[in-house]
Structures are given as C-alpha cells and as structure tokens.
Amino acid sequence: MGCRQGCGCHWLEHCAPRYELVRSRTGDQFVDVGYCAPSYFEPFVVTILLPMVMLFFVILIRHLFSLLDPSASKLHTSAAATFSANVRALCESSKVKGGPPSAVTGQ
C-alpha cells in the first residue's frame, strides 16, 4: 500500500508516483500507488540556507569579538597609519636620490 492509497508520508517527505501492475478480472493495468520520497525542502536548506546561516554567525562572532576588544580596532588603525607613513617616507627618499632605483626601472 502506497501513499496514494491512504498511507501518509512524514513531514519531510512527499508522495512520488510509483506504478505497479494490478491484475484484476477486467484486465491488467498499471495503478499509481505512490511512495514516500524525500522532499525538495531538504536540499534547499542544505545548499542555500545553511551556508548563509553559517556566514551570519561568523560575522556576528567577529563583531562581538571586536566589541569585547576595542584596542584591536585601534591596532589596525595605527598599523595602517604606520604603513602609509613608511610608504610616504620611501617615496620621498627615492625622490631625493633622483628617482626610483635602477633595479625597478630596468636600467
């Protein structure tokens, strides 16, 4: 007895067609008795929603850690400022010497 004949499916399943040969006095015929197959909702959840939920939690945890350690944002800001100051100093030193080093220009 299949799901088309009165047997119900679970909540993550749907009734898919299954044809069986039924012999009767009037003749043989194929009848759709159905069977319970996995629903289309599960692959959708696994492939779309699960990665999105995981990404949300990663962003949330990173944000919470940044709130708990306010010195981390200051550290990143000071590191960026130090880097840009070093780049400016390097550019200024190459200008004083008359241009870029010969290894850079290929001369």
Long-range contacts (C-beta under 8 A, 24 or more apart in sequence): 1-33, 2-32, 2-33, 2-34, 2-35, 3-33, 3-34, 3-35, 3-36, 4-32, 4-33, 4-34, 5-33, 5-34, 9-36, 10-36, 12-38, 12-39, 12-41, 12-42, 13-37, 13-38, 13-39, 14-38, 14-39, 14-40
